[in-house]
Structures are given as structure tokens and as C-alpha cells.
Amino acid sequence: MRRGILGATLAIGMAGILIAAPVSAVAGPDGHTGADRARPEQSSIVALSAVERISRSVAGPDGRPQTTQETNKLYRDGQGRTRLESGSTVTITDPVAKTTVRLDTKTGVFTRSAGAQRPDAGQASPATVQRQQLSSAPRSLGTATVGGVRAEGSARTVTLNRDNAKPIASEVTTWLARDIQLAVRTQVVDAAGARYEKTYTDIRTGVSLAADLFTVPAGYRAADPTAVAAVDCPVAVVPNPLFIDSFGPFLGAGFQAGVTDFPNAACLIVNSAAIVESPLWAVDTTPLGLPFFEWFFFDTGLPVPFLPWTAFGASCYQAANLEDTTEACGLVILTVWP
């Protein structure tokens, strides 16, 4: 049996590296261009806290939508460090140290992912990376108040083209609050009708956040790297979507992984590829043949047409055991702020 959404020749078809042509910077709605992203006056990051509300909806066996919802708490300091509290899981991302730490508050265990060395924008990754244009030109939705703040809306069609398989197309809508540097609402709807929506409410700016919010608490122990939590068989992409933010010269990064249900079905990741559009790039941080495979996505700092700007990427995984092969892809969304 074979399940999934990737072609059988995933790695072969993505073996080439396609380098995008240079981007011509033009003035955005307020005059910001993306050609000089490292100006000193662009380095200020707004500290804030907010409530994050996520809704996921898919068609059930009877054709009716099945919806799940979750409510999380977000903190971001003036250095761009973020802390996301989601149930018993706390995720701390440090863009300066290029690390992501996940805390399990129930077990007192933490895992740490360290970013790989960033290659030059045109340099091939040791894994399979392809650069291509994934998104259509943005369609303006005007301005609106979302989560109590003024935001500018835009919509794009994001299409993942795969060899020997039907392209995956999604409609992505983003509402960007320029004044507080936050995508206050993001909605992704695919051709099958699956819907993902993330909205921020109760937004408080100028907050003073304790430094220990962004560190591993005393008494926590490192997780066993060979232990993989069981997920739906045989491969899931986490997080999906992956959201990355860049603020002026502070270039954002993040990790996205394919995880199998090993050892329940002895599934291993046998193939993986990343697809990015400028200014994103990706490098792998783990070898193939394990029950998980991780990509490190990052902003290269290349010019963008204007600011703020949204770019897209994807990571795809092929898992296999003796009886089955399954494939899955995850979306990556980079927002470049002035």
C-alpha cells in the first residue's frame, strides 16, 4: 500500500539547485524598500505578549468538517526571543543564538536544536534543496482592525510543484500589523478544503519580560535523543506551518521536522527535500535513515521587493518500512519586517 502526497522520485527530482534571479527593490505602501534591510534604525523589536488562537479544520469520513481549536500564550522580548506556551509544551526560540528549546513541563525534560552554519545564498546544501517561486503576486485586501490593532491584509496562492504528482495549491491570507511587527492573523486553505487559522488577541506591547522566561529552568534534564514520541502513523510534519520572522538586521530562522511513529511501525525517514523562495534557504541537521529528519530554515538577508514582505518554503518527507511508504509536506512562512 502507498499513501501520501509526494512523487516517488522526490529526491531525484529535487536534486538540482535553482537560484532565483536578483530581486528588484521597489517602494512599498509607506516607502519602505527591501534593498537595505540592515539599516541601524530598523533594528528595534517591539516587546509584547499575546494570546494565540489556532483553529484547524479538515473533512471527516462523512464529509463534514472536523474542527480542533487550541489557545496558547506568546511572549516576545526586545531581542526577538519568543516563548510559546501550549499546554504542557513550552517552545523558546532565540534568533541570536540560533537555537530552539522545547520544555515538557510535565516531565521536566527539554530538547535543544542548534542552527546549522548558514551557507552563502547560492551555495548548495548537503541535503536536497531547490529554490523556486512558490507564491503568486500578493493581492491587497486593504486594512482592517484585527486583534485590536491595525493590520494590512494580502492574499497569495502558494503552489508546491512535485515531479510526477499533482501540484499542491493553497490560498494563504496574512494580516500584518506593521506597528507591532506581528502577523496578527494567518489563514491557509488547501484545495481539499482543509483550513488552518492563527489569530492573536489580547495583544500588550511595551511589556517588561523576565529573562528567565527564555531559559531552561533549573532542574530540567536533557531528553534522550534516541527516544521519539509516538505520532500518527507513519509521518507527521512539526510544526506545520512553521512561522519565521526577521526584524531589520536580525535574520530569523526555525526548525521543521518529519517524525515517524518509530518504534511502533519501524518507520524511518528515507527521503527528504526542502523547497524555498528567496530570501529563504535551508540546511539539514540530521542524517536520513532515522525516525525523524530536521530542516533548519533561515532568512539569508537577500533583498526583497519591499517591506514588510512574506516568502514561503516547504519541507517534504518520505517515510518507509517493509510494508508501506508514506509522504507528507509542511509549509514555511517567513515575514520580513522593516
SULKAJO-V549215 format. One record per residue. N is the residue number from 1. SS is DSSP state (H for helix, E for strand, - for the rest). PSI is psi in radians with two decimals (none if undefined). NEAR is the number of other ideal C-beta (glycine too) atoms within 8 Angstrom. Layout:
n=N ss=SS psi=PSI near=NEAR
n=N ss=SS psi=PSI near=NEAR
//
This chain:
n=1 ss=- psi=2.60 near=4
n=2 ss=E psi=2.24 near=6
n=3 ss=E psi=2.71 near=7
n=4 ss=- psi=-3.00 near=9
n=5 ss=- psi=0.20 near=8
n=6 ss=- psi=2.73 near=12
n=7 ss=- psi=2.78 near=9
n=8 ss=- psi=-0.37 near=5
n=9 ss=- psi=0.71 near=8
n=10 ss=H psi=-1.02 near=16
n=11 ss=H psi=-0.70 near=11
n=12 ss=H psi=-0.76 near=7
n=13 ss=H psi=-0.39 near=10
n=14 ss=- psi=0.27 near=12
n=15 ss=- psi=-0.48 near=6
n=16 ss=- psi=2.71 near=5
n=17 ss=- psi=2.08 near=7
n=18 ss=- psi=2.09 near=7
n=19 ss=- psi=2.21 near=6
n=20 ss=- psi=2.65 near=10
n=21 ss=- psi=2.72 near=4
n=22 ss=- psi=2.53 near=5
n=23 ss=- psi=2.30 near=11
n=24 ss=- psi=2.13 near=5
n=25 ss=- psi=2.30 near=10
n=26 ss=- psi=2.81 near=7
n=27 ss=- psi=2.38 near=6
n=28 ss=- psi=-2.98 near=12
n=29 ss=- psi=-0.53 near=5
n=30 ss=- psi=0.27 near=5
n=31 ss=- psi=-0.14 near=6
n=32 ss=- psi=2.29 near=10
n=33 ss=E psi=2.90 near=12
n=34 ss=E psi=0.22 near=14
n=35 ss=- psi=-0.45 near=6
n=36 ss=- psi=1.10 near=5
n=37 ss=- psi=-0.28 near=14
n=38 ss=- psi=0.36 near=7
n=39 ss=- psi=2.43 near=9
n=40 ss=H psi=-0.64 near=4
n=41 ss=H psi=-0.11 near=6
n=42 ss=H psi=0.10 near=11
n=43 ss=- psi=-0.04 near=10
n=44 ss=- psi=2.28 near=8
n=45 ss=- psi=2.29 near=12
n=46 ss=- psi=2.09 near=12
n=47 ss=- psi=2.45 near=11
n=48 ss=E psi=2.91 near=14
n=49 ss=E psi=2.67 near=11
n=50 ss=E psi=2.79 near=13
n=51 ss=E psi=2.23 near=10
n=52 ss=E psi=2.17 near=12
n=53 ss=E psi=2.15 near=12
n=54 ss=E psi=2.34 near=11
n=55 ss=E psi=2.27 near=11
n=56 ss=E psi=2.34 near=10
n=57 ss=E psi=2.26 near=10
n=58 ss=E psi=2.79 near=10
n=59 ss=E psi=2.24 near=9
n=60 ss=- psi=3.13 near=8
n=61 ss=- psi=-0.52 near=3
n=62 ss=- psi=0.11 near=4
n=63 ss=- psi=-0.16 near=5
n=64 ss=- psi=2.56 near=6
n=65 ss=E psi=2.40 near=9
n=66 ss=E psi=2.10 near=8
n=67 ss=E psi=2.36 near=7
n=68 ss=E psi=2.57 near=7
n=69 ss=E psi=2.60 near=8
n=70 ss=E psi=2.66 near=8
n=71 ss=E psi=2.19 near=7
n=72 ss=E psi=3.02 near=11
n=73 ss=E psi=2.24 near=9
n=74 ss=E psi=2.38 near=14
n=75 ss=E psi=2.42 near=12
n=76 ss=E psi=2.25 near=12
n=77 ss=- psi=-3.12 near=11
n=78 ss=- psi=-0.16 near=7
n=79 ss=- psi=0.01 near=8
n=80 ss=- psi=0.04 near=13
n=81 ss=- psi=2.45 near=12
n=82 ss=E psi=2.62 near=10
n=83 ss=E psi=2.11 near=12
n=84 ss=E psi=2.07 near=13
n=85 ss=E psi=2.00 near=8
n=86 ss=E psi=1.72 near=8
n=87 ss=- psi=-2.22 near=4
n=88 ss=- psi=0.10 near=5
n=89 ss=E psi=2.27 near=10
n=90 ss=E psi=2.21 near=10
n=91 ss=E psi=2.13 near=12
n=92 ss=E psi=2.12 near=16
n=93 ss=E psi=2.25 near=11
n=94 ss=E psi=1.82 near=12
n=95 ss=- psi=-0.38 near=12
n=96 ss=- psi=-0.85 near=8
n=97 ss=- psi=-0.19 near=5
n=98 ss=- psi=0.83 near=9
n=99 ss=E psi=2.67 near=10
n=100 ss=E psi=2.20 near=11
n=101 ss=E psi=2.34 near=13
n=102 ss=E psi=2.19 near=11
n=103 ss=E psi=2.36 near=13
n=104 ss=E psi=1.82 near=11
n=105 ss=- psi=-0.30 near=8
n=106 ss=- psi=-0.70 near=5
n=107 ss=- psi=-0.21 near=5
n=108 ss=- psi=0.53 near=8
n=109 ss=E psi=2.52 near=10
n=110 ss=E psi=2.66 near=12
n=111 ss=E psi=2.54 near=9
n=112 ss=E psi=2.25 near=10
n=113 ss=E psi=2.24 near=11
n=114 ss=E psi=2.34 near=7
n=115 ss=- psi=2.49 near=12
n=116 ss=- psi=2.88 near=8
n=117 ss=- psi=2.32 near=5
n=118 ss=- psi=2.08 near=8
n=119 ss=- psi=3.00 near=9
n=120 ss=- psi=2.72 near=4
n=121 ss=- psi=-0.58 near=9
n=122 ss=- psi=0.11 near=4
n=123 ss=- psi=2.39 near=6
n=124 ss=- psi=2.47 near=6
n=125 ss=- psi=2.70 near=12
n=126 ss=- psi=-0.32 near=5
n=127 ss=- psi=-3.05 near=11
n=128 ss=- psi=1.94 near=10
n=129 ss=E psi=2.37 near=15
n=130 ss=E psi=2.36 near=12
n=131 ss=E psi=2.20 near=12
n=132 ss=- psi=2.85 near=9
n=133 ss=- psi=2.08 near=5
n=134 ss=- psi=-0.46 near=12
n=135 ss=E psi=2.67 near=14
n=136 ss=- psi=3.02 near=8
n=137 ss=- psi=2.48 near=5
n=138 ss=- psi=2.45 near=9
n=139 ss=E psi=2.07 near=8
n=140 ss=E psi=2.40 near=7
n=141 ss=E psi=0.13 near=10
n=142 ss=E psi=-2.75 near=6
n=143 ss=E psi=2.68 near=6
n=144 ss=E psi=2.87 near=9
n=145 ss=E psi=2.06 near=6
n=146 ss=E psi=2.21 near=11
n=147 ss=- psi=0.41 near=13
n=148 ss=- psi=0.10 near=7
n=149 ss=E psi=2.76 near=12
n=150 ss=E psi=2.33 near=8
n=151 ss=E psi=2.68 near=15
n=152 ss=E psi=2.25 near=12
n=153 ss=E psi=2.55 near=13
n=154 ss=E psi=2.69 near=12
n=155 ss=E psi=2.53 near=11
n=156 ss=E psi=2.68 near=13
n=157 ss=E psi=2.11 near=10
n=158 ss=E psi=2.13 near=13
n=159 ss=E psi=2.16 near=11
n=160 ss=E psi=1.89 near=12
n=161 ss=- psi=2.25 near=5
n=162 ss=- psi=2.58 near=14
n=163 ss=- psi=2.38 near=9
n=164 ss=- psi=0.51 near=7
n=165 ss=- psi=2.73 near=8
n=166 ss=- psi=2.35 near=4
n=167 ss=- psi=2.62 near=8
n=168 ss=E psi=2.10 near=11
n=169 ss=E psi=2.37 near=10
n=170 ss=E psi=2.56 near=12
n=171 ss=E psi=2.11 near=12
n=172 ss=E psi=2.16 near=15
n=173 ss=E psi=2.27 near=11
n=174 ss=E psi=2.47 near=14
n=175 ss=E psi=1.94 near=14
n=176 ss=E psi=2.14 near=14
n=177 ss=E psi=1.72 near=14
n=178 ss=H psi=-0.69 near=11
n=179 ss=H psi=-0.54 near=7
n=180 ss=H psi=0.11 near=10
n=181 ss=- psi=0.96 near=10
n=182 ss=E psi=2.33 near=12
n=183 ss=E psi=1.67 near=12
n=184 ss=E psi=-0.36 near=13
n=185 ss=E psi=2.32 near=14
n=186 ss=E psi=2.30 near=14
n=187 ss=E psi=2.31 near=12
n=188 ss=E psi=2.17 near=12
n=189 ss=E psi=2.13 near=9
n=190 ss=E psi=3.06 near=10
n=191 ss=- psi=-0.45 near=6
n=192 ss=- psi=-0.05 near=6
n=193 ss=- psi=-0.05 near=9
n=194 ss=- psi=2.42 near=10
n=195 ss=E psi=2.36 near=12
n=196 ss=E psi=2.32 near=13
n=197 ss=E psi=2.29 near=10
n=198 ss=E psi=2.23 near=12
n=199 ss=E psi=2.46 near=10
n=200 ss=E psi=2.35 near=14
n=201 ss=E psi=3.06 near=9
n=202 ss=E psi=0.79 near=9
n=203 ss=E psi=2.20 near=14
n=204 ss=E psi=2.19 near=8
n=205 ss=E psi=2.84 near=8
n=206 ss=- psi=0.36 near=6
n=207 ss=- psi=2.66 near=9
n=208 ss=- psi=2.03 near=4
n=209 ss=- psi=2.32 near=10
n=210 ss=- psi=2.48 near=5
n=211 ss=H psi=-0.52 near=6
n=212 ss=H psi=-0.12 near=6
n=213 ss=H psi=-0.40 near=10
n=214 ss=H psi=0.41 near=10
n=215 ss=- psi=2.86 near=7
n=216 ss=- psi=2.18 near=8
n=217 ss=- psi=2.65 near=7
n=218 ss=- psi=2.47 near=3
n=219 ss=- psi=-0.22 near=5
n=220 ss=- psi=2.55 near=10
n=221 ss=E psi=2.65 near=7
n=222 ss=E psi=2.49 near=7
n=223 ss=- psi=2.68 near=9
n=224 ss=- psi=2.04 near=4
n=225 ss=- psi=-0.28 near=5
n=226 ss=- psi=-0.15 near=4
n=227 ss=- psi=2.20 near=6
n=228 ss=- psi=2.20 near=9
n=229 ss=- psi=2.55 near=5
n=230 ss=- psi=2.37 near=5
n=231 ss=- psi=3.09 near=9
n=232 ss=- psi=2.34 near=4
n=233 ss=- psi=2.50 near=9
n=234 ss=- psi=-0.11 near=10
n=235 ss=E psi=2.38 near=14
n=236 ss=E psi=2.62 near=9
n=237 ss=E psi=2.19 near=14
n=238 ss=E psi=2.39 near=9
n=239 ss=- psi=2.76 near=8
n=240 ss=- psi=1.94 near=9
n=241 ss=- psi=2.80 near=11
n=242 ss=E psi=2.18 near=13
n=243 ss=E psi=2.29 near=11
n=244 ss=E psi=2.41 near=15
n=245 ss=E psi=2.43 near=11
n=246 ss=E psi=2.46 near=13
n=247 ss=E psi=1.82 near=13
n=248 ss=- psi=-2.18 near=13
n=249 ss=- psi=-0.11 near=10
n=250 ss=E psi=1.74 near=11
n=251 ss=- psi=2.16 near=10
n=252 ss=- psi=2.83 near=13
n=253 ss=E psi=2.87 near=11
n=254 ss=E psi=2.93 near=13
n=255 ss=E psi=2.46 near=12
n=256 ss=E psi=2.42 near=14
n=257 ss=E psi=2.67 near=10
n=258 ss=E psi=2.25 near=15
n=259 ss=E psi=2.30 near=12
n=260 ss=E psi=-3.13 near=16
n=261 ss=- psi=0.38 near=11
n=262 ss=- psi=2.40 near=10
n=263 ss=- psi=0.19 near=5
n=264 ss=- psi=-0.66 near=7
n=265 ss=- psi=0.20 near=11
n=266 ss=- psi=0.67 near=8
n=267 ss=- psi=2.36 near=15
n=268 ss=E psi=2.62 near=12
n=269 ss=E psi=2.00 near=16
n=270 ss=E psi=-0.20 near=8
n=271 ss=E psi=2.51 near=9
n=272 ss=E psi=2.66 near=17
n=273 ss=E psi=2.67 near=13
n=274 ss=E psi=2.48 near=17
n=275 ss=E psi=2.28 near=14
n=276 ss=E psi=2.71 near=17
n=277 ss=- psi=2.62 near=12
n=278 ss=- psi=2.40 near=12
n=279 ss=- psi=0.31 near=13
n=280 ss=E psi=2.66 near=16
n=281 ss=E psi=2.95 near=14
n=282 ss=E psi=2.58 near=15
n=283 ss=E psi=2.63 near=14
n=284 ss=E psi=2.64 near=15
n=285 ss=- psi=-0.07 near=11
n=286 ss=- psi=2.71 near=7
n=287 ss=- psi=2.79 near=5
n=288 ss=- psi=2.88 near=8
n=289 ss=- psi=0.14 near=6
n=290 ss=- psi=2.94 near=9
n=291 ss=- psi=0.08 near=11
n=292 ss=E psi=2.73 near=11
n=293 ss=E psi=2.30 near=12
n=294 ss=E psi=2.39 near=11
n=295 ss=E psi=2.50 near=15
n=296 ss=E psi=1.90 near=14
n=297 ss=E psi=2.47 near=18
n=298 ss=E psi=2.70 near=15
n=299 ss=E psi=2.16 near=12
n=300 ss=- psi=-0.23 near=11
n=301 ss=- psi=0.07 near=8
n=302 ss=- psi=2.69 near=8
n=303 ss=- psi=2.64 near=10
n=304 ss=E psi=2.82 near=14
n=305 ss=E psi=-0.78 near=11
n=306 ss=E psi=3.01 near=12
n=307 ss=- psi=2.50 near=12
n=308 ss=- psi=2.74 near=11
n=309 ss=E psi=2.53 near=10
n=310 ss=E psi=2.27 near=14
n=311 ss=E psi=2.76 near=14
n=312 ss=E psi=2.72 near=16
n=313 ss=E psi=3.12 near=15
n=314 ss=E psi=2.63 near=13
n=315 ss=E psi=2.45 near=17
n=316 ss=E psi=2.55 near=16
n=317 ss=E psi=2.49 near=14
n=318 ss=E psi=2.07 near=16
n=319 ss=E psi=2.56 near=15
n=320 ss=E psi=2.62 near=9
n=321 ss=- psi=-2.84 near=10
n=322 ss=- psi=-0.34 near=3
n=323 ss=- psi=-0.26 near=4
n=324 ss=- psi=2.66 near=11
n=325 ss=E psi=2.30 near=9
n=326 ss=E psi=2.58 near=14
n=327 ss=E psi=2.64 near=14
n=328 ss=E psi=2.66 near=13
n=329 ss=E psi=2.63 near=13
n=330 ss=E psi=2.64 near=15
n=331 ss=E psi=2.51 near=14
n=332 ss=E psi=2.30 near=16
n=333 ss=E psi=2.02 near=15
n=334 ss=E psi=2.26 near=16
n=335 ss=E psi=2.17 near=14
n=336 ss=E psi=2.03 near=14
n=337 ss=E psi=2.70 near=11
n=338 ss=- psi=none near=7
//
